[in-house]
Amino acid sequence: MTKLLILIVVVLGILAVAQLARVYELTSKLRGKREEDITPADNRMNAMLMWLFPFAYFGFFLWLVLAYGDKMLPVAASTQGADTDALLDFNWWILISVFIITNALLFFYAGKYVYDKNRKAFWQPHNNKLELAWTIAPAIVLFVIIIYGLTTWQHITAPAGPDAVHVELYAKQFDWTARYPGQDGMLGATDYRLINGENPLGIVTEKALAARLAEIEKEKAEAMASLDQVLPESKVAEIEHRIEYLDRMAARLVNLRMVMEQDIKTNGDASAYLHGADDVVTKDFHLPVNKESNILIRSRDIIHSAFIPHLRIQMNAVPGMTTSMKVVPTITTDSMRTIPEVMRQVEEINALRQKQGKEAYVFDFILLCNKICGASHYNMQMPLIVTSAAEFDAWVAEANKKPFEGSAEAAAPTTTDSTNTSAGADSMAVAMANGQPTNP
């Protein structure tokens, strides 16, 4: 109710001012005064205001900086973040300097050269030296900014070193999943065609391939059985279309197995197809402090964006490709919770949450999606825990006890098992493609 009354008062005030302006305009006409006639007194008053207004103008700007400066993000918690902040600060100093100089000159000259009927303005249609000066000066400034920016960007986006920690972030509407290498230290290959309830990231292993083919076979058998019923023609066409799709998918999975076997034969232990069984798939996201990490990013459905504000890093998650970014965290989660700037912001947040009856907030680094990806975009976030190297190694050791497919020894396919299973799956897929009944 109070807000409505305030709104009514504001609207009435605006209407009153408009009416007063109209009254002034009518009285001026009655006095025979033209609107474009400006008296010397009006000119002098406007000139004086031009000299007084900058004090309020720049004072308000300074107040904004002081009043809201502590509402910005705290110190960058990564080396890349420090580089980014330095680049932004460099640009801000240039912008603020130009802002102050140009506006100060604008108001000064507007006040100094008040209209005087006895003074004639100097008319200068062209000056080559001035044209050259205000073309070269901005060009030099822009050249410095571009070179500095490109140097910083190259440093941030350079490939990670061989000793970097590797982790994959997998995005889908509307959550994140992390994947870490198992005890073999390598991430396994992935393929979207293997995604199911047991394999949400599509990790490629012999067991996952066989399970997916079995799923397809079961679904096709159910679809073919449903054709024995009396159904509308449109429904029959839909089921037949689905069966054709399942046949194509089975054939492609067989091709995938052939590619996998050929890659293993060519590259041996270096093949990514041998390293997926012991991968760790988790909803926990951990990184070690003061150590380079290489973050691989994939998306299942649409474009997302992996954004960690306090580390100042961001990279798009694009369907059908793997993007990456590297980062070296410099402050642990526990240390961030002791920084006065962070503690003050947490206290302000908790004061609001207490009024709303919510639980107290405890600072965490947060992985966010920075692309508007749907109705629950706001909820697509994941805490990041930055710990010491020793604590990170202990967490990895514990996580390795729950690999993707049981123990690495039990999950890794031998050459004999792979060949036998492949032959069985190949014959199954061929039978499915021919529309023949199959036995698992």
C-alpha positions as CSV (number, residue, x, y, z in Angstrom):
1,M,0.0,0.0,0.0
2,T,2.9,2.4,0.9
3,K,4.5,1.8,-2.5
4,L,1.3,2.5,-4.3
5,L,0.9,5.8,-2.4
6,I,4.5,6.8,-3.2
7,L,3.8,6.0,-6.9
8,I,0.7,8.2,-6.9
9,V,2.5,11.1,-5.3
10,V,5.3,10.9,-7.8
11,V,2.9,10.8,-10.7
12,L,0.9,13.8,-9.3
13,G,4.2,15.7,-8.8
14,I,5.2,15.1,-12.5
15,L,1.8,16.3,-13.6
16,A,2.1,19.4,-11.4
17,V,5.5,20.3,-12.9
18,A,4.2,19.8,-16.4
19,Q,1.2,22.2,-15.7
20,L,3.5,24.8,-14.2
21,A,5.7,24.7,-17.3
22,R,2.6,25.1,-19.4
23,V,1.5,28.1,-17.3
24,Y,5.0,29.7,-17.7
25,E,4.9,29.2,-21.5
26,L,1.4,30.8,-21.8
27,T,2.4,33.8,-19.6
28,S,5.6,34.3,-21.7
29,K,3.4,34.5,-24.8
30,L,1.1,37.0,-23.2
31,R,4.1,39.2,-22.4
32,G,5.2,39.0,-26.0
33,K,8.3,37.0,-25.2
34,R,9.5,34.5,-27.8
35,E,10.7,31.1,-26.6
36,E,14.0,31.4,-28.4
37,D,14.8,34.8,-26.7
38,I,17.4,34.3,-24.0
39,T,18.3,37.2,-21.7
40,P,21.9,37.9,-20.7
41,A,21.0,37.1,-17.1
42,D,19.8,33.6,-18.2
43,N,23.1,33.1,-20.0
44,R,25.2,34.1,-17.0
45,M,23.2,31.9,-14.7
46,N,23.6,28.9,-17.1
47,A,27.4,29.6,-17.3
48,M,27.7,29.7,-13.6
49,L,25.8,26.4,-13.3
50,M,28.1,24.8,-15.8
51,W,31.0,25.5,-13.4
52,L,29.1,24.4,-10.3
53,F,27.5,21.2,-11.8
54,P,30.8,19.3,-12.2
55,F,31.3,19.3,-8.5
56,A,28.0,17.5,-8.0
57,Y,28.6,15.3,-11.1
58,F,32.1,14.1,-10.1
59,G,31.1,14.0,-6.4
60,F,28.2,11.6,-7.2
61,F,30.6,9.4,-9.3
62,L,33.1,9.3,-6.3
63,W,30.2,8.4,-4.0
64,L,29.2,5.5,-6.2
65,V,32.7,4.1,-6.1
66,L,33.0,4.4,-2.4
67,A,29.4,3.2,-1.6
68,Y,29.4,0.1,-3.8
69,G,33.1,-0.7,-4.2
70,D,32.8,-3.4,-1.5
71,K,29.9,-5.0,-3.3
72,M,32.2,-6.2,-6.1
73,L,33.9,-9.6,-6.2
74,P,36.8,-10.0,-3.7
75,V,40.4,-10.6,-4.7
76,A,40.9,-13.0,-7.5
77,A,41.6,-16.6,-6.3
78,S,43.7,-17.7,-9.3
79,T,46.7,-16.6,-11.3
80,Q,44.4,-16.3,-14.4
81,G,42.1,-14.1,-12.3
82,A,44.9,-11.9,-11.2
83,D,45.9,-11.4,-14.9
84,T,42.3,-10.7,-15.9
85,D,41.8,-8.2,-13.0
86,A,45.1,-6.4,-14.0
87,L,43.9,-6.1,-17.6
88,L,40.5,-4.7,-16.5
89,D,42.1,-2.3,-14.0
90,F,44.4,-1.0,-16.8
91,N,41.3,-0.3,-19.0
92,W,39.4,1.2,-16.2
93,W,42.1,3.7,-15.4
94,I,42.2,4.8,-19.1
95,L,38.4,5.1,-19.2
96,I,38.2,7.0,-15.9
97,S,41.0,9.4,-16.9
98,V,39.4,10.2,-20.3
99,F,36.0,10.5,-18.6
100,I,37.2,13.1,-16.1
101,I,39.3,15.1,-18.6
102,T,36.7,15.3,-21.3
103,N,33.8,16.2,-19.0
104,A,35.9,18.7,-17.1
105,L,36.8,20.5,-20.3
106,L,33.2,20.3,-21.6
107,F,31.8,22.1,-18.5
108,F,34.7,24.5,-18.3
109,Y,34.5,25.8,-21.8
110,A,30.7,25.8,-21.7
111,G,30.9,28.1,-18.7
112,K,33.8,30.2,-19.9
113,Y,32.5,31.1,-23.4
114,V,29.1,32.3,-22.3
115,Y,27.2,34.1,-25.1
116,D,28.4,37.6,-25.8
117,K,26.9,39.6,-28.7
118,N,30.2,41.6,-29.0
119,R,32.4,38.5,-29.4
120,K,32.7,36.7,-32.7
121,A,33.6,33.0,-32.8
122,F,36.6,31.8,-34.7
123,W,35.6,29.6,-37.6
124,Q,38.1,26.9,-38.5
125,P,36.7,24.5,-41.1
126,H,39.7,22.2,-41.3
127,N,43.1,21.7,-39.7
128,N,45.3,18.8,-40.8
129,K,47.5,18.9,-37.7
130,L,44.5,18.6,-35.4
131,E,43.0,15.8,-37.5
132,L,46.3,13.9,-37.3
133,A,46.6,14.4,-33.6
134,W,43.2,13.1,-32.6
135,T,43.6,10.2,-35.0
136,I,47.1,9.1,-33.9
137,A,46.6,9.5,-30.2
138,P,43.6,7.2,-29.9
139,A,45.2,4.7,-32.3
140,I,48.3,4.5,-30.0
141,V,46.1,4.0,-26.9
142,L,44.1,1.3,-28.7
143,F,47.3,-0.4,-29.9
144,V,48.6,-0.6,-26.4
145,I,45.3,-2.0,-25.1
146,I,45.0,-4.6,-27.9
147,I,48.6,-5.8,-27.4
148,Y,48.2,-6.0,-23.7
149,G,44.9,-7.8,-24.1
150,L,46.2,-10.3,-26.6
151,T,49.2,-11.1,-24.4
152,T,47.0,-11.7,-21.4
153,W,44.6,-13.8,-23.4
154,Q,47.4,-15.9,-24.8
155,H,48.8,-16.5,-21.4
156,I,45.4,-17.5,-20.0
157,T,44.5,-19.8,-22.9
158,A,47.8,-21.5,-23.5
159,P,47.8,-25.3,-23.2
160,A,48.1,-26.7,-19.7
161,G,51.4,-28.3,-18.8
162,P,52.0,-32.1,-18.7
163,D,51.7,-32.2,-14.9
164,A,48.4,-30.5,-14.7
165,V,45.4,-32.1,-12.9
166,H,42.8,-33.1,-15.4
167,V,39.0,-32.9,-14.7
168,E,36.0,-32.9,-17.0
169,L,32.9,-30.9,-16.4
170,Y,29.8,-32.3,-18.1
171,A,26.8,-29.9,-18.5
172,K,23.2,-30.7,-19.1
173,Q,19.9,-29.2,-18.3
174,F,20.1,-28.4,-15.4
175,D,23.2,-29.6,-13.5
176,W,26.9,-30.4,-13.7
177,T,28.8,-33.6,-13.3
178,A,32.5,-34.0,-12.8
179,R,34.8,-36.7,-14.1
180,Y,38.3,-37.4,-12.8
181,P,40.9,-39.9,-14.2
182,G,41.2,-43.1,-12.2
183,Q,44.3,-44.8,-11.0
184,D,45.7,-44.9,-14.5
185,G,45.8,-41.1,-14.6
186,M,43.9,-40.8,-18.0
187,L,40.3,-40.0,-18.8
188,G,38.6,-42.5,-21.0
189,A,36.9,-41.9,-24.3
190,T,33.2,-40.9,-24.5
191,D,30.4,-41.3,-27.0
192,Y,27.0,-39.8,-26.7
193,R,25.4,-42.9,-28.1
194,L,26.3,-44.8,-24.9
195,I,24.5,-42.4,-22.6
196,N,21.9,-44.1,-20.4
197,G,20.9,-44.3,-16.7
198,E,24.0,-46.2,-15.8
199,N,26.3,-44.2,-18.0
200,P,25.3,-40.6,-17.9
201,L,28.5,-39.3,-19.5
202,G,28.7,-41.9,-22.3
203,I,32.0,-43.4,-21.2
204,V,33.2,-46.0,-23.7
205,T,34.1,-49.4,-22.4
206,E,33.4,-52.9,-23.6
207,K,30.9,-53.5,-20.8
208,A,29.1,-50.2,-21.6
209,L,28.9,-51.1,-25.3
210,A,27.5,-54.5,-24.5
211,A,24.9,-53.0,-22.1
212,R,23.8,-50.4,-24.6
213,L,23.4,-53.0,-27.4
214,A,21.4,-55.2,-25.0
215,E,19.1,-52.2,-24.2
216,I,18.6,-51.6,-27.9
217,E,17.8,-55.3,-28.5
218,K,15.3,-55.3,-25.7
219,E,13.6,-52.1,-26.9
220,K,13.4,-53.5,-30.4
221,A,11.9,-56.8,-29.3
222,E,9.3,-54.9,-27.3
223,A,8.5,-52.7,-30.3
224,M,8.2,-55.6,-32.7
225,A,6.0,-57.4,-30.2
226,S,3.7,-54.4,-30.1
227,L,3.1,-54.6,-33.9
228,D,1.1,-57.8,-33.3
229,Q,-1.6,-55.7,-31.7
230,V,-4.3,-53.9,-33.6
231,L,-3.0,-50.3,-33.8
232,P,-3.8,-47.2,-35.9
233,E,-1.7,-46.8,-39.0
234,S,-0.1,-43.7,-37.6
235,K,1.0,-45.7,-34.5
236,V,2.3,-48.5,-36.6
237,A,4.3,-46.1,-38.7
238,E,5.8,-44.5,-35.6
239,I,6.8,-47.9,-34.2
240,E,8.4,-49.0,-37.5
241,H,10.3,-45.7,-37.7
242,R,11.6,-46.3,-34.1
243,I,12.7,-49.9,-35.1
244,E,14.6,-48.5,-38.1
245,Y,16.3,-46.0,-35.7
246,L,17.3,-48.7,-33.3
247,D,18.8,-50.8,-36.2
248,R,20.9,-47.8,-37.3
249,M,22.0,-47.2,-33.7
250,A,23.0,-50.8,-33.2
251,A,25.0,-50.7,-36.4
252,R,26.8,-47.5,-35.4
253,L,27.7,-49.0,-32.0
254,V,29.2,-52.0,-33.7
255,N,31.2,-49.6,-35.8
256,L,32.3,-47.9,-32.6
257,R,33.5,-51.2,-31.2
258,M,35.5,-51.7,-34.4
259,V,37.0,-48.3,-34.1
260,M,37.8,-49.0,-30.4
261,E,39.5,-52.3,-31.1
262,Q,41.5,-50.8,-34.0
263,D,42.6,-47.9,-31.8
264,I,43.7,-50.2,-29.0
265,K,45.6,-52.3,-31.5
266,T,47.4,-49.3,-32.9
267,N,48.1,-47.3,-29.7
268,G,48.2,-50.0,-27.0
269,D,48.0,-48.7,-23.5
270,A,47.9,-45.1,-24.8
271,S,44.5,-45.6,-26.3
272,A,41.8,-43.6,-24.5
273,Y,39.4,-46.6,-25.0
274,L,41.3,-48.5,-22.3
275,H,41.0,-45.9,-19.6
276,G,37.3,-45.3,-19.0
277,A,36.5,-48.1,-16.7
278,D,38.3,-46.6,-13.7
279,D,37.2,-43.0,-14.2
280,V,35.5,-41.4,-11.3
281,V,32.1,-39.8,-12.0
282,T,31.0,-37.6,-9.2
283,K,28.9,-34.6,-8.2
284,D,31.8,-33.3,-6.1
285,F,34.2,-30.7,-7.7
286,H,37.6,-30.4,-6.1
287,L,40.8,-28.7,-7.2
288,P,44.3,-28.4,-5.5
289,V,45.7,-25.0,-4.6
290,N,48.8,-23.6,-6.4
291,K,48.7,-26.4,-9.0
292,E,47.7,-26.1,-12.6
293,S,44.4,-27.8,-13.5
294,N,43.1,-28.5,-17.0
295,I,39.3,-28.4,-17.1
296,L,37.7,-30.1,-20.1
297,I,34.1,-29.1,-20.7
298,R,31.3,-30.9,-22.6
299,S,27.5,-30.5,-23.0
300,R,24.8,-33.1,-23.6
301,D,22.0,-30.8,-24.9
302,I,22.5,-27.1,-25.6
303,I,25.1,-24.4,-25.1
304,H,26.0,-23.9,-21.4
305,S,28.9,-21.9,-20.0
306,A,31.2,-23.0,-17.1
307,F,31.8,-19.9,-15.0
308,I,33.6,-19.7,-11.7
309,P,33.4,-16.0,-10.7
310,H,36.0,-15.9,-7.9
311,L,38.6,-17.6,-10.1
312,R,37.6,-15.3,-13.1
313,I,37.4,-18.1,-15.6
314,Q,34.7,-19.0,-18.1
315,M,34.3,-21.2,-21.1
316,N,31.4,-22.3,-23.2
317,A,30.1,-25.9,-23.1
318,V,29.2,-26.7,-26.7
319,P,27.3,-29.8,-27.7
320,G,29.4,-32.1,-30.0
321,M,32.8,-30.8,-29.0
322,T,35.2,-30.5,-26.0
323,T,36.3,-27.1,-24.9
324,S,38.9,-26.5,-22.2
325,M,40.4,-23.9,-19.9
326,K,43.3,-24.0,-17.4
327,V,43.4,-22.5,-14.0
328,V,45.8,-22.3,-11.1
329,P,43.9,-21.6,-7.8
330,T,45.9,-19.5,-5.4
331,I,43.5,-19.4,-2.4
332,T,41.8,-22.4,-0.7
333,T,38.2,-22.4,0.2
334,D,39.0,-22.2,4.0
335,S,41.4,-19.3,3.4
336,M,38.8,-17.4,1.4
337,R,36.4,-17.7,4.4
338,T,38.9,-15.7,6.5
339,I,39.3,-12.7,4.1
340,P,37.7,-9.7,5.7
341,E,36.1,-8.6,2.5
342,V,34.5,-12.0,2.0
343,M,33.4,-12.2,5.7
344,R,31.7,-8.9,5.4
345,Q,29.8,-9.9,2.3
346,V,28.8,-13.2,4.0
347,E,27.5,-11.3,7.1
348,E,25.4,-9.1,4.8
349,I,23.9,-12.1,3.0
350,N,23.2,-13.9,6.3
351,A,21.4,-10.8,7.7
352,L,19.0,-11.0,4.8
353,R,18.7,-14.8,5.0
354,Q,17.9,-14.5,8.7
355,K,15.0,-12.1,8.0
356,Q,13.7,-14.6,5.4
357,G,14.0,-17.5,7.8
358,K,16.7,-19.3,5.7
359,E,19.8,-21.2,6.8
360,A,23.0,-19.3,7.3
361,Y,25.2,-19.1,4.1
362,V,28.8,-20.4,4.2
363,F,31.1,-19.2,1.5
364,D,32.0,-21.6,-1.3
365,F,33.5,-21.2,-4.7
366,I,30.6,-21.8,-7.1
367,L,30.6,-23.2,-10.6
368,L,27.7,-21.5,-12.5
369,C,26.1,-21.7,-15.9
370,N,26.5,-18.3,-17.5
371,K,24.2,-19.0,-20.5
372,I,20.4,-18.7,-20.1
373,C,19.7,-22.4,-20.8
374,G,16.1,-22.8,-19.7
375,A,13.6,-22.5,-16.9
376,S,15.9,-23.8,-14.2
377,H,19.1,-22.0,-15.4
378,Y,19.3,-20.2,-12.1
379,N,19.7,-23.5,-10.3
380,M,22.5,-24.9,-12.4
381,Q,25.4,-24.5,-10.0
382,M,27.9,-26.7,-8.3
383,P,30.2,-26.0,-5.3
384,L,34.0,-26.0,-5.9
385,I,36.3,-27.0,-3.0
386,V,39.8,-25.8,-3.3
387,T,42.1,-27.6,-0.9
388,S,45.8,-28.2,-0.3
389,A,47.6,-30.7,-2.5
390,A,47.7,-33.2,0.3
391,E,44.0,-32.9,1.0
392,F,43.2,-33.1,-2.7
393,D,45.3,-36.3,-3.1
394,A,43.5,-37.9,-0.2
395,W,40.1,-37.0,-1.7
396,V,41.2,-38.5,-5.1
397,A,42.4,-41.7,-3.3
398,E,39.0,-42.0,-1.6
399,A,37.1,-41.3,-4.8
400,N,39.1,-43.9,-6.7
401,K,37.5,-46.6,-4.5
402,K,34.3,-46.0,-6.5
403,P,35.3,-46.1,-10.2
404,F,32.8,-46.1,-13.1
405,E,32.8,-49.8,-13.5
406,G,34.0,-51.3,-10.2
407,S,37.7,-52.0,-9.8
408,A,40.1,-51.1,-12.6
409,E,41.4,-54.7,-12.7
410,A,37.9,-56.2,-13.1
411,A,36.7,-53.7,-15.6
412,A,39.7,-53.5,-18.0
413,P,38.9,-55.7,-21.0
414,T,41.5,-58.3,-22.0
415,T,42.1,-59.0,-25.6
416,T,40.4,-62.4,-25.5
417,D,37.3,-61.1,-23.8
418,S,37.1,-58.1,-26.1
419,T,37.2,-60.3,-29.2
420,N,34.6,-62.8,-27.9
421,T,32.2,-60.1,-26.8
422,S,32.6,-58.2,-30.0
423,A,31.8,-61.3,-32.1
424,G,28.6,-61.9,-30.1
425,A,27.5,-58.3,-30.3
426,D,28.4,-58.0,-34.0
427,S,26.2,-61.1,-34.8
428,M,23.4,-59.6,-32.6
429,A,23.6,-56.3,-34.4
430,V,23.6,-57.9,-37.9
431,A,20.6,-60.0,-36.9
432,M,18.8,-56.9,-35.7
433,A,19.5,-55.1,-38.9
434,N,18.0,-58.0,-40.8
435,G,14.9,-58.1,-38.6
436,Q,15.7,-61.6,-37.3
437,P,15.1,-62.6,-33.7
438,T,18.2,-62.6,-31.5
439,N,19.3,-64.2,-28.3
440,P,21.5,-62.3,-25.9
